[in-house]
């Protein structure tokens, strides 16, 4: 999550005006980092691996789902322009990741 927060800050502000401690405290206050675990290299490596797996699975799911509709989607995306395309891609990725996480939660119950 920290990487995503930092990427958003860099994109929106054109740089990183915040100290690493400030971001860590913000994540902790938001309940996204448990004290003590964030400093473990093993926990960070495991989290990175999970994020990579979920992202790869989401991309495969999205491509598999959208492939039969490629012609129609291409025409719609051309009509939307670059900002519309970016919004559509983000929306599809978010939906796909959400669906994948829901399936994982159901399996772990």
N, CA, C and O atoms as a MOPAC input file, in Angstrom:
PM7 MOZYME 1SCF
protein

 N      0.82800 1    -1.18900 1     0.00000 1
 C      0.00000 1     0.00000 1     0.00000 1
 C      0.87300 1     1.25400 1     0.00000 1
 O      0.51700 1     2.26900 1    -0.59700 1
 N      2.00500 1     1.17100 1     0.66900 1
 C      2.88000 1     2.33200 1     0.74300 1
 C      3.33400 1     2.76800 1    -0.64600 1
 O      3.37500 1     3.96100 1    -0.94800 1
 N      3.67500 1     1.78900 1    -1.49000 1
 C      4.10800 1     2.10800 1    -2.84100 1
 C      3.02600 1     2.82100 1    -3.63700 1
 O      3.30800 1     3.76000 1    -4.38200 1
 N      1.78700 1     2.37100 1    -3.47600 1
 C      0.67500 1     3.00400 1    -4.16500 1
 C      0.47800 1     4.43600 1    -3.67100 1
 O      0.27700 1     5.34700 1    -4.47400 1
 N      0.53500 1     4.63800 1    -2.36200 1
 C      0.38400 1     5.97900 1    -1.79100 1
 C      1.49000 1     6.89700 1    -2.31400 1
 O      1.22400 1     8.02900 1    -2.71600 1
 N      2.71300 1     6.41200 1    -2.30800 1
 C      3.82800 1     7.23700 1    -2.78400 1
 C      3.70000 1     7.54500 1    -4.27200 1
 O      4.01200 1     8.65300 1    -4.70700 1
 N      3.23800 1     6.56100 1    -5.05700 1
 C      3.06900 1     6.79500 1    -6.49400 1
 C      1.99400 1     7.85000 1    -6.75200 1
 O      2.15500 1     8.70400 1    -7.62500 1
 N      0.90600 1     7.79000 1    -5.99800 1
 C     -0.15700 1     8.78700 1    -6.16500 1
 C      0.35800 1    10.17600 1    -5.79800 1
 O      0.09100 1    11.14600 1    -6.50900 1
 N      1.09200 1    10.27500 1    -4.69600 1
 C      1.64100 1    11.57400 1    -4.28400 1
 C      2.58000 1    12.11600 1    -5.35800 1
 O      2.49100 1    13.28700 1    -5.72600 1
 N      3.48100 1    11.26600 1    -5.86300 1
 C      4.41800 1    11.71200 1    -6.90400 1
 C      3.67600 1    12.18600 1    -8.14900 1
 O      4.02900 1    13.20200 1    -8.74800 1
 N      2.64500 1    11.43700 1    -8.53000 1
 C      1.89400 1    11.79900 1    -9.72700 1
 C      1.13700 1    13.10400 1    -9.53100 1
 O      1.17700 1    13.98400 1   -10.39200 1
 N      0.45900 1    13.23100 1    -8.42100 1
 C     -0.37400 1    14.41100 1    -8.18600 1
 C      0.44900 1    15.66300 1    -7.90300 1
 O      0.06900 1    16.75500 1    -8.32400 1
 N      1.56600 1    15.52400 1    -7.19800 1
 C      2.34200 1    16.68900 1    -6.78800 1
 C      3.63300 1    16.87200 1    -7.58800 1
 O      4.33200 1    17.86900 1    -7.40900 1
 N      3.95200 1    15.93400 1    -8.45500 1
 C      5.15600 1    16.04900 1    -9.25900 1
 C      6.43300 1    15.81200 1    -8.47700 1
 O      7.50500 1    16.23600 1    -8.90800 1
 N      6.34600 1    15.15700 1    -7.36100 1
 C      7.49900 1    14.86300 1    -6.52200 1
 C      7.04800 1    14.28300 1    -5.20000 1
 O      5.87100 1    13.96800 1    -5.02500 1
 N      7.97400 1    14.14000 1    -4.27000 1
 C      7.66400 1    13.57000 1    -2.97100 1
 C      8.02300 1    14.57500 1    -1.88300 1
 O      9.16500 1    14.60000 1    -1.42300 1
 N      7.05900 1    15.41200 1    -1.45800 1
 C      7.36300 1    16.41400 1    -0.43600 1
 C      7.31400 1    15.88400 1     0.99400 1
 O      7.64100 1    16.60900 1     1.93300 1
 N      6.90800 1    14.62800 1     1.16700 1
 C      6.73100 1    14.08400 1     2.51700 1
 C      7.88500 1    13.17400 1     2.91400 1
 O      8.42500 1    12.43700 1     2.08900 1
 N      8.24900 1    13.23700 1     4.17500 1
 C      9.28500 1    12.35100 1     4.71500 1
 C      8.71700 1    10.94600 1     4.83300 1
 O      7.51200 1    10.78900 1     5.02700 1
 N      9.56900 1     9.90500 1     4.71900 1
 C      9.09300 1     8.52800 1     4.85700 1
 C      8.34700 1     8.29000 1     6.17700 1
 O      7.40100 1     7.50400 1     6.22600 1
 N      8.77100 1     8.96300 1     7.22800 1
 C      8.12700 1     8.79400 1     8.52900 1
 C      6.68500 1     9.32100 1     8.49300 1
 O      5.79600 1     8.75300 1     9.12800 1
 N      6.46500 1    10.40200 1     7.75000 1
 C      5.12500 1    10.98100 1     7.64000 1
 C      4.17900 1    10.01200 1     6.94700 1
 O      3.04400 1     9.82500 1     7.38500 1
 N      4.64100 1     9.40100 1     5.87300 1
 C      3.81300 1     8.43100 1     5.14600 1
 C      3.54900 1     7.21000 1     6.01900 1
 O      2.42600 1     6.70800 1     6.06800 1
 N      4.58600 1     6.73100 1     6.71000 1
 C      4.41300 1     5.57500 1     7.59200 1
 C      3.39100 1     5.86600 1     8.68200 1
 O      2.55800 1     5.01700 1     8.99800 1
 N      3.45200 1     7.05700 1     9.25600 1
 C      2.49600 1     7.42500 1    10.30900 1
 C      1.08200 1     7.53400 1     9.73700 1
 O      0.12100 1     7.11700 1    10.38400 1
 N      0.94900 1     8.08200 1     8.55100 1
 C     -0.36800 1     8.17900 1     7.92400 1
 C     -0.96400 1     6.81000 1     7.65400 1
 O     -2.15000 1     6.59000 1     7.90000 1
 N     -0.15300 1     5.88500 1     7.15000 1
 C     -0.62700 1     4.52400 1     6.91200 1
 C     -1.00500 1     3.83800 1     8.22100 1
 O     -1.99700 1     3.11200 1     8.28700 1
 N     -0.20300 1     4.07300 1     9.26400 1
 C     -0.49300 1     3.47500 1    10.56500 1
 C     -1.80500 1     4.02100 1    11.10800 1
 O     -2.63500 1     3.26300 1    11.61000 1
 N     -1.99900 1     5.35300 1    11.00800 1
 C     -3.21900 1     5.97400 1    11.50900 1
 C     -4.45000 1     5.50000 1    10.73300 1
 O     -5.54900 1     5.43000 1    11.28300 1
 N     -4.25900 1     5.17700 1     9.46100 1
 C     -5.36900 1     4.67700 1     8.64900 1
 C     -5.63900 1     3.20300 1     8.91100 1
 O     -6.60000 1     2.64300 1     8.38400 1
 N     -4.78900 1     2.56800 1     9.72900 1
 C     -4.98400 1     1.15900 1    10.04800 1
 C     -4.48900 1     0.22100 1     8.97000 1
 O     -4.86700 1    -0.95000 1     8.94400 1
 N     -3.64300 1     0.72200 1     8.07500 1
 C     -3.15100 1    -0.10100 1     6.97600 1
 C     -1.82100 1    -0.77500 1     7.27500 1
 O     -1.38000 1    -1.64000 1     6.51800 1
 N     -1.18500 1    -0.39200 1     8.36300 1
 C      0.09600 1    -0.99600 1     8.73900 1
 C      0.02500 1    -1.32700 1    10.22000 1
 O     -0.30200 1    -0.47600 1    11.04800 1
 N      0.33000 1    -2.55400 1    10.53500 1
 C      0.36900 1    -2.94000 1    11.93700 1
 C      1.74200 1    -2.60300 1    12.49200 1
 O      2.75000 1    -2.93400 1    11.86900 1
 N      1.80700 1    -1.95300 1    13.64800 1
 C      3.10300 1    -1.62900 1    14.22700 1
 C      3.94100 1    -2.88800 1    14.42500 1
 O      3.44000 1    -3.91100 1    14.89000 1
 N      5.18700 1    -2.80500 1    14.07600 1
 C      6.10800 1    -3.92000 1    14.27400 1
 C      6.24400 1    -4.80400 1    13.05200 1
 O      7.34500 1    -5.26700 1    12.75400 1
 N      5.15600 1    -5.05400 1    12.33700 1
 C      5.22700 1    -5.94300 1    11.18200 1
 C      5.80600 1    -5.25600 1     9.95800 1
 O      6.42700 1    -5.91300 1     9.12300 1
 N      5.62000 1    -3.96500 1     9.83600 1
 C      6.06600 1    -3.24600 1     8.63800 1
 C      7.57700 1    -3.23700 1     8.49900 1
 O      8.09700 1    -3.03800 1     7.40200 1
 N      8.28500 1    -3.44900 1     9.59500 1
 C      9.74000 1    -3.40600 1     9.53600 1
 C     10.34700 1    -4.76200 1     9.20000 1
 O     11.56300 1    -4.87000 1     9.04100 1
 N      9.53600 1    -5.77700 1     9.09100 1
 C     10.03000 1    -7.11800 1     8.80000 1
 C     10.21400 1    -7.29200 1     7.30200 1
 O      9.28000 1    -7.08200 1     6.52700 1
 N     11.40900 1    -7.67300 1     6.89600 1
 C     11.67300 1    -7.91700 1     5.48300 1
 C     10.84400 1    -9.07100 1     4.94600 1
 O     10.43900 1    -9.05700 1     3.78400 1
 N     10.58900 1   -10.06800 1     5.78200 1
 C      9.79600 1   -11.21300 1     5.36200 1
 C      8.35900 1   -10.79700 1     5.07700 1
 O      7.77100 1   -11.22200 1     4.08200 1
 N      7.79900 1    -9.97200 1     5.94000 1
 C      6.42800 1    -9.51100 1     5.73900 1
 C      6.34200 1    -8.66900 1     4.47600 1
 O      5.40500 1    -8.82300 1     3.69300 1
 N      7.30100 1    -7.78800 1     4.27000 1
 C      7.28700 1    -6.95500 1     3.06200 1
 C      7.43100 1    -7.81000 1     1.80800 1
 O      6.75500 1    -7.56400 1     0.81000 1
 N      8.29900 1    -8.80300 1     1.85100 1
 C      8.48800 1    -9.66900 1     0.69000 1
 C      7.21900 1   -10.46700 1     0.40400 1
 O      6.83200 1   -10.62200 1    -0.75500 1
 N      6.58100 1   -10.96800 1     1.43800 1
 C      5.34000 1   -11.72300 1     1.26100 1
 C      4.24300 1   -10.82200 1     0.70300 1
 O      3.49600 1   -11.23000 1    -0.18600 1
 N      4.14600 1    -9.61300 1     1.21800 1
 C      3.13200 1    -8.67200 1     0.73000 1
 C      3.37800 1    -8.33700 1    -0.73300 1
 O      2.43500 1    -8.27100 1    -1.52100 1
 N      4.63000 1    -8.12600 1    -1.10000 1
 C      4.95700 1    -7.82400 1    -2.49400 1
 C      4.58400 1    -8.98800 1    -3.40000 1
 O      4.07100 1    -8.78900 1    -4.50200 1
 N      4.84200 1   -10.19400 1    -2.93400 1
 C      4.50900 1   -11.38100 1    -3.71000 1
 C      3.00600 1   -11.50800 1    -3.90400 1
 O      2.54600 1   -11.83900 1    -4.99700 1
 N      2.24300 1   -11.24700 1    -2.85700 1
 C      0.78100 1   -11.32200 1    -2.95000 1
 C      0.26000 1   -10.27100 1    -3.91200 1
 O     -0.60200 1   -10.56100 1    -4.74200 1
 N      0.77600 1    -9.05100 1    -3.81000 1
 C      0.33100 1    -7.98600 1    -4.70700 1
 C      0.63700 1    -8.35000 1    -6.15000 1
 O     -0.19800 1    -8.14100 1    -7.02900 1
 N      1.81500 1    -8.88900 1    -6.40500 1
 C      2.18600 1    -9.28400 1    -7.77000 1
 C      1.27000 1   -10.39100 1    -8.27700 1
 O      0.84100 1   -10.36100 1    -9.43000 1
 N      0.96900 1   -11.36700 1    -7.42300 1
 C      0.09000 1   -12.46700 1    -7.82500 1
 C     -1.32400 1   -11.98300 1    -8.12700 1
 O     -1.91600 1   -12.36400 1    -9.13700 1
 N     -1.85800 1   -11.14200 1    -7.25000 1
 C     -3.21600 1   -10.62900 1    -7.44800 1
 C     -3.27400 1    -9.77100 1    -8.70800 1
 O     -4.23300 1    -9.85800 1    -9.47500 1
 N     -2.24800 1    -8.94100 1    -8.92500 1
 C     -2.22100 1    -8.08900 1   -10.10800 1
 C     -2.14600 1    -8.92100 1   -11.38000 1
 O     -2.87600 1    -8.66300 1   -12.33700 1
 N     -1.26900 1    -9.91400 1   -11.39400 1
 C     -1.13400 1   -10.77300 1   -12.57500 1
 C     -2.43200 1   -11.52400 1   -12.84300 1
 O     -2.87300 1   -11.62600 1   -13.98800 1
 N     -3.03400 1   -12.04300 1   -11.79700 1
 C     -4.30100 1   -12.75700 1   -11.96400 1
 C     -5.39200 1   -11.82000 1   -12.46400 1
 O     -6.21800 1   -12.21100 1   -13.28900 1
 N     -5.39800 1   -10.59000 1   -11.97100 1
 C     -6.40300 1    -9.62100 1   -12.40700 1
 C     -6.23600 1    -9.28900 1   -13.88200 1
 O     -7.22000 1    -9.16700 1   -14.61100 1
 N     -4.99600 1    -9.14300 1   -14.31900 1
 C     -4.74500 1    -8.84400 1   -15.73500 1
 C     -5.19700 1   -10.01100 1   -16.60700 1
 O     -5.83900 1    -9.80300 1   -17.63600 1
 N     -4.86700 1   -11.23300 1   -16.20500 1
 C     -5.27600 1   -12.41300 1   -16.97000 1
 C     -6.79500 1   -12.52000 1   -17.01100 1
 O     -7.36800 1   -12.80200 1   -18.06400 1
 N     -7.45300 1   -12.29700 1   -15.87000 1
 C     -8.91800 1   -12.33700 1   -15.83100 1
 C     -9.52100 1   -11.28900 1   -16.75500 1
 O    -10.46300 1   -11.57000 1   -17.49500 1
 N     -8.97300 1   -10.08000 1   -16.70700 1
 C     -9.50600 1    -8.99800 1   -17.53900 1
 C     -9.34000 1    -9.29500 1   -19.02000 1
 O    -10.26800 1    -9.09500 1   -19.80300 1
 N     -8.17400 1    -9.76600 1   -19.40400 1
 C     -7.91900 1   -10.07100 1   -20.81900 1
 C     -8.82500 1   -11.20600 1   -21.28600 1
 O     -9.39000 1   -11.14400 1   -22.37800 1
 N     -8.96100 1   -12.23400 1   -20.46400 1
 C     -9.81400 1   -13.36900 1   -20.82400 1
 C    -11.26700 1   -12.94200 1   -20.97200 1
 O    -11.96400 1   -13.38500 1   -21.88500 1
 N    -11.71700 1   -12.08500 1   -20.07600 1
 C    -13.10200 1   -11.62800 1   -20.11100 1
 C    -13.36400 1   -10.69800 1   -21.28800 1
 O    -14.42100 1   -10.77600 1   -21.91400 1
 N    -12.41900 1    -9.82400 1   -21.59300 1
 C    -12.63900 1    -8.80600 1   -22.60900 1
 C    -12.26800 1    -9.22200 1   -24.03200 1
 O    -12.70700 1    -8.58300 1   -24.98700 1
 N    -11.48200 1   -10.26400 1   -24.19100 1
 C    -10.99500 1   -10.66000 1   -25.51600 1
 C    -12.10900 1   -10.85600 1   -26.54400 1
 O    -11.96100 1   -10.39500 1   -27.67600 1
 N    -13.21400 1   -11.51600 1   -26.20200 1
 C    -14.25800 1   -11.70300 1   -27.21900 1
 C    -14.91500 1   -10.39500 1   -27.67900 1
 O    -15.55600 1   -10.36300 1   -28.72900 1
 N    -14.76300 1    -9.34300 1   -26.91700 1
 C    -15.42500 1    -8.08400 1   -27.21900 1
 C    -14.44700 1    -7.00400 1   -27.69000 1
 O    -14.76400 1    -5.81700 1   -27.61900 1
 N    -13.29100 1    -7.38900 1   -28.15900 1
 C    -12.21300 1    -6.44600 1   -28.46800 1
 C    -12.60500 1    -5.41500 1   -29.52500 1
 O    -12.29700 1    -4.23400 1   -29.36500 1
 N    -13.26900 1    -5.82500 1   -30.59100 1
 C    -13.62900 1    -4.88400 1   -31.66800 1
 C    -14.54100 1    -3.77200 1   -31.17200 1
 O    -14.28500 1    -2.59300 1   -31.42000 1
 N    -15.59300 1    -4.14500 1   -30.47800 1
 C    -16.53800 1    -3.14400 1   -29.97000 1
 C    -15.91000 1    -2.24100 1   -28.93200 1
 O    -16.15600 1    -1.03400 1   -28.92100 1
 N    -15.09000 1    -2.82600 1   -28.04600 1
 C    -14.42700 1    -2.03100 1   -27.01600 1
 C    -13.44500 1    -1.03900 1   -27.62200 1
 O    -13.32400 1     0.09000 1   -27.14500 1
 N    -12.74700 1    -1.45400 1   -28.66700 1
 C    -11.78700 1    -0.55800 1   -29.31400 1
 C    -12.51000 1     0.66000 1   -29.89400 1
 O    -12.01300 1     1.78100 1   -29.78700 1
 N    -13.66300 1     0.45200 1   -30.49900 1
 C    -14.41900 1     1.57000 1   -31.07000 1
 C    -14.89200 1     2.51800 1   -29.96400 1
 O    -14.82600 1     3.73700 1   -30.11900 1
 N    -15.36300 1     1.95900 1   -28.85700 1
 C    -15.81900 1     2.79200 1   -27.73900 1
 C    -14.65500 1     3.57700 1   -27.15100 1
 O    -14.79500 1     4.76800 1   -26.87600 1
 N    -13.51300 1     2.93300 1   -26.95500 1
 C    -12.35000 1     3.60000 1   -26.36800 1
 C    -11.82600 1     4.71500 1   -27.26300 1
 O    -11.40300 1     5.75800 1   -26.76600 1
 N    -11.84700 1     4.50600 1   -28.58200 1
 C    -11.41400 1     5.56800 1   -29.49900 1
 C    -12.34500 1     6.77500 1   -29.37700 1
 O    -11.89300 1     7.91700 1   -29.45300 1
 N    -13.62400 1     6.52700 1   -29.19200 1
 C    -14.59400 1     7.61800 1   -29.07400 1
 C    -14.42300 1     8.38200 1   -27.75300 1
 O    -14.72200 1     9.57400 1   -27.68900 1
 N    -13.95100 1     7.71400 1   -26.71100 1
 C    -13.81000 1     8.34600 1   -25.40700 1
 C    -12.62200 1     9.29600 1   -25.31500 1
 O    -12.63800 1    10.22200 1   -24.50400 1
 N    -11.60400 1     9.08600 1   -26.12100 1
 C    -10.40600 1     9.90500 1   -26.03800 1
 C     -9.46700 1     9.38700 1   -24.95900 1
 O     -9.80100 1     8.42300 1   -24.27000 1
 N     -8.29100 1    10.00900 1   -24.79400 1
 C     -7.28000 1     9.47800 1   -23.87700 1
 C     -7.71800 1     9.45000 1   -22.40900 1
 O     -7.40600 1     8.49300 1   -21.70100 1
 N     -8.43200 1    10.47600 1   -21.93600 1
 C     -8.84800 1    10.48100 1   -20.52600 1
 C     -9.92900 1     9.44300 1   -20.28300 1
 O     -9.96000 1     8.79600 1   -19.23600 1
 N    -10.79700 1     9.29300 1   -21.23700 1
 C    -11.83500 1     8.26900 1   -21.12700 1
 C    -11.24500 1     6.87600 1   -21.12500 1
 O    -11.68800 1     6.00000 1   -20.38300 1
 N    -10.23000 1     6.67800 1   -21.97100 1
 C     -9.55000 1     5.38100 1   -22.01600 1
 C     -8.87600 1     5.09900 1   -20.66800 1
 O     -8.98300 1     3.99400 1   -20.13800 1
 N     -8.18800 1     6.09400 1   -20.12300 1
 C     -7.52300 1     5.90800 1   -18.83000 1
 C     -8.54200 1     5.56700 1   -17.75100 1
 O     -8.30700 1     4.67100 1   -16.94000 1
 N     -9.67200 1     6.26900 1   -17.73300 1
 C    -10.71300 1     5.99500 1   -16.74200 1
 C    -11.29100 1     4.59700 1   -16.92900 1
 O    -11.55200 1     3.89600 1   -15.95200 1
 N    -11.49000 1     4.19400 1   -18.17700 1
 C    -12.02800 1     2.85800 1   -18.44200 1
 C    -11.05300 1     1.77200 1   -17.99700 1
 O    -11.46400 1     0.78100 1   -17.39200 1
 N     -9.78400 1     1.94800 1   -18.28700 1
 C     -8.77800 1     0.95700 1   -17.89700 1
 C     -8.70400 1     0.83900 1   -16.37800 1
 O     -8.65200 1    -0.26500 1   -15.83700 1
 N     -8.69800 1     1.97300 1   -15.69800 1
 C     -8.64500 1     1.95200 1   -14.23200 1
 C     -9.90100 1     1.29700 1   -13.67100 1
 O     -9.82700 1     0.51100 1   -12.72700 1
 N    -11.04500 1     1.61900 1   -14.24800 1
 C    -12.29300 1     1.02400 1   -13.77600 1
 C    -12.32800 1    -0.48100 1   -13.95300 1
 O    -12.72900 1    -1.20900 1   -13.04600 1
 N    -11.90900 1    -0.94900 1   -15.11900 1
 C    -11.89100 1    -2.39500 1   -15.37200 1
 C    -10.90000 1    -3.08600 1   -14.44600 1
 O    -11.20100 1    -4.14600 1   -13.89800 1
 N     -9.72500 1    -2.49800 1   -14.26700 1
 C     -8.72900 1    -3.09700 1   -13.37800 1
 C     -9.24500 1    -3.15200 1   -11.94000 1
 O     -9.08200 1    -4.16400 1   -11.25900 1
 N     -9.86100 1    -2.07500 1   -11.48200 1
 C    -10.38700 1    -2.05400 1   -10.11000 1
 C    -11.48900 1    -3.09200 1    -9.93200 1
 O    -11.52200 1    -3.79600 1    -8.92200 1
 N    -12.38400 1    -3.19100 1   -10.90000 1
 C    -13.46100 1    -4.17100 1   -10.81500 1
 C    -12.91700 1    -5.59100 1   -10.79900 1
 O    -13.36400 1    -6.43000 1   -10.01700 1
 N    -11.94500 1    -5.85300 1   -11.67100 1
 C    -11.36400 1    -7.18500 1   -11.75500 1
 C    -10.64900 1    -7.55600 1   -10.46300 1
 O    -10.80200 1    -8.67000 1    -9.96200 1
 N     -9.87600 1    -6.63200 1    -9.92900 1
 C     -9.17700 1    -6.89300 1    -8.66700 1
 C    -10.18300 1    -7.10700 1    -7.54600 1
 O    -10.00100 1    -7.99300 1    -6.71100 1
 N    -11.23500 1    -6.31000 1    -7.51800 1
 C    -12.28300 1    -6.46300 1    -6.50400 1
 C    -12.92000 1    -7.85500 1    -6.59000 1
 O    -13.11000 1    -8.51800 1    -5.57000 1
 N    -13.24800 1    -8.29300 1    -7.80500 1
 C    -13.84600 1    -9.61400 1    -7.98500 1
 C    -12.90200 1   -10.72300 1    -7.53000 1
 O    -13.32000 1   -11.68400 1    -6.88300 1
 N    -11.64400 1   -10.57800 1    -7.87200 1
 C    -10.64600 1   -11.58900 1    -7.49400 1
 C    -10.50300 1   -11.65700 1    -5.97100 1
 O    -10.44700 1   -12.74700 1    -5.40300 1
 N    -10.44400 1   -10.50600 1    -5.31500 1
 C    -10.32500 1   -10.48700 1    -3.85800 1
 C    -11.56700 1   -11.07500 1    -3.19400 1
 O    -11.45400 1   -11.75100 1    -2.17200 1
 N    -12.74000 1   -10.83200 1    -3.75400 1
 C    -13.95800 1   -11.42900 1    -3.20200 1
 C    -13.90300 1   -12.94500 1    -3.30100 1
 O    -14.27800 1   -13.64300 1    -2.35900 1
 N    -13.43800 1   -13.45900 1    -4.43300 1
 C    -13.32200 1   -14.91400 1    -4.58800 1
 C    -12.33700 1   -15.48900 1    -3.58000 1
 O    -12.58200 1   -16.54900 1    -3.00500 1
 N    -11.22000 1   -14.79300 1    -3.36400 1
 C    -10.23200 1   -15.27500 1    -2.39100 1
 C    -10.81100 1   -15.27400 1    -0.98600 1
 O    -10.56500 1   -16.20500 1    -0.21900 1
 N    -11.57800 1   -14.24400 1    -0.63300 1
 C    -12.19800 1   -14.19100 1     0.70100 1
 C    -13.17100 1   -15.33500 1     0.88900 1
 O    -13.22900 1   -15.92800 1     1.96600 1
 N    -13.94800 1   -15.65900 1    -0.15900 1
 C    -14.90400 1   -16.76200 1    -0.07500 1
 C    -14.19500 1   -18.09000 1     0.11400 1
 O    -14.68500 1   -18.95600 1     0.83900 1
 N    -13.04900 1   -18.26200 1    -0.52900 1
 C    -12.29600 1   -19.50600 1    -0.42000 1
 C    -11.70500 1   -19.66200 1     0.97000 1
 O    -11.65800 1   -20.77100 1     1.50300 1
 N    -11.25400 1   -18.56100 1     1.56600 1
 C    -10.60100 1   -18.63100 1     2.88000 1
 C    -11.58400 1   -18.74500 1     4.03100 1
 O    -11.17300 1   -18.99200 1     5.16500 1
 N    -12.87400 1   -18.57100 1     3.76900 1
 C    -13.87200 1   -18.68400 1     4.84800 1
 C    -14.16800 1   -20.10200 1     5.18600 1
 O    -14.98200 1   -20.36900 1     6.06900 1

